[in-house]
Amino acid sequence: MTASHDDDIRHQLELETGQIDGSWRPRLGSVLLSLATVLFFFSAIIDPARLDIPHAGAYGLLAALILAVFAVLLLRQPGEARDLAWRAQIPGLRFDSVVLYTRSSCHLCHQARETLLMHVEYLSDISEVDIDGDPQLVQRYGESVPVVVIDGRERFRGQVDVLLLRRLIDATLPRGGTA
C-alpha cells in the first residue's frame, strides 16, 4: 500500500461519508485547547482589581471553557469511527510490529493509544516509544507525534485516522491466514 493509495482511501471515505475533513481539524483543535489552557491559568491567577473589569476572572474562565468545548469537538473522531461494534471481515492478528511514538503530556498520543487498543485483537503487540529520551527521535518526529509505524512503515502522523486503520486491517490478511 503506497502513500498515494492511502490518500485515495481517505478521499473515498470522504465521498462515502459526505465529510470533507483535512489535517486542519486536529491542528486547530490542538491550538484551541492550548489557548483554552493558557486562558484558564491566566484567569485563575489574575487579580480582577488590576484590570478594572468586574468579574474579569469569571469571563476568562467562561471563554476558556468555550474554547475547550470547540477543541474537543474538532479533535473528536467522526461517528463511524466511534462504532464500538465494528469487527474485521476476517478475525485474527495482523502485522509483525506496531510502534507508537509519543511524547509526555501529548493528548493526541493518548487518543492514538486508545484507538490502537480498541483494535488490539487485530494488531500485534503495540510498542510505545517516548521520543523525549532519544535526541535522534526528537529530531526526526519533533512535534508530529503521535506517529504510528506498522511493519516498518509510517502509517499515521499527528492523529490516528480510525477509518483508515480499519480499512488497513480489513485489507491485510491475518498472520498465517489465507483468503
N, C-alpha and C positions, 0 to 999 in steps of 0.2 A: 504494500500500500504506500503510495507516494504522497508528498505534501499536497500536490495538486488534487489528488484523489480525495484527501481529507477535506479540502476546500469544496470539492464537488458534493461530497456528502453533506457538509454544512449547508450549502446552497439548497440542496434537495430538501433537507429538513425544514429550512425556512419557507420553501414553497409549500410543503405539506402542512405545516402548522400555521402558516399565514403570519408568522412573526419574523420580521427582519431585524435581527439583533447583530450588533457587531461587538468589537472589543471595547467600545466606548462605555458599555454598561458597567463592567467591573471597575474600570478606571474611574469613572465618575462616582460610582458608589464608594470606592476607597477614599477619594478626595472628600466627598461629603461626610463620610464617617470621621475622617481626620479633622475636618473643620468643626464638626459637632463636638469632638473630644476637646479640642482647644477652647472652643466657646464655653463648654461646660466648666472646665477648670478656671478659665478667666472669670466667668460669672460667679463661681463659688468663692474665689478669693478676693474679688473686687470689693472695695469699700464704697457703697452706694452714695454716701455723703460727698465723696470727692467728685462724682460725676454730676451732681445736682439734678439727677433724674430719679423721680420716685419709682421705686420697685425695679431699678435697673438690673439687679441680680435675677429677679424673677423673670423678666423679659429675656434675659440672656439664656437662662435655663430652658425656657419655653422654645426659644429659637434653636437651641442645641437639640432638644427633643424632636422638633420638626425635621431638622436636618438628618438626624439619626434614622427616623422613620423612612424618609426618602432613600437614604443609603441602603437600608435593609431591603426595600422594595427593588432597588436596582441590582443588588447583589444576589437576590433570590433566583433560583433556577426556575425555568418555565414549568407549568403544571404537569406536562407529560414527563418531565424529568423526575418529578416527585412521586411517580406511581410506584408505590411500595410493592404492588402485586406483580411487577414485571419479572419475567423469567426468560432466560435464554432459550432459543429454539431447541438446542441440544445441551443437556446438562454436562458438567464436568469442568475440570481445571484447564485453563488455557495459559499459555505463555510460560517461559522459563524463569523470567525475572521481572519484578515490578519495583522500581525505585522511586521514592518520593523525596525530592529535595526541598527542604523547608528552611525557615529562619524562626528564631524565637519571636513571640508576640506578633505572629502573622495570622490574621483572621482568615485569609484565603487559604492558607496552609491547613488550618483546622477544617475548613469546609472540604478541601481536597481529600484529607484523610477520611472524613466521614463518608464522602462519596465512594471512595475506594472500598471502605469497609462495608458499605451497603452491597457491594458486588463481590465480596470476599469468597463466595462459593465458586466463582469462576476465575479468580486470579490466584497466581501462585503467591507465596509469602511476600508480603509487602515490606520492603526495607526502607526505613526512613533515615535520611541523612540530613543533619543540621549543617548547613553550609558555613555558618559562622565560625566553625572550628577549623576550616581549611581555606587559607587565602586564595588558592587557585580556584576553588569552587565559588568563592565570593566574587572573584574577578569574572568568572565565566557566567554566573547566573545573576549576581547583583540583586536588584530589586524585582527581578522577573519571577521570583518564587511565588507559588509552588510550581515546580517542574516535575512532570511525571515521565519517566523513561521506562518503556516497556520493551523487553527483549533487546536492549541496547539502542533503542530508537526513541528520540524525544517525541512524545505524543501530545502533551499538554503543557502550556506555559501560561502562568498567571491565574488560571482557573481551569478546573476540570469540567468539560462540557459533558454532562451526563448522557445526553442523547448520542453523542459521538462515541463515548465509551461503550454504550450498549450496542451500537452498530458494530464497533470493533470486536466486541465479544461474540456477537452473532456471526460475524464474518470469519471468525477463527475457529477451526476445529479443536475439540478438546485434545489434550495430550494423549497420544496413542490411540486416538479415535479415528474413525473413517466415516464418511458420509454415506 
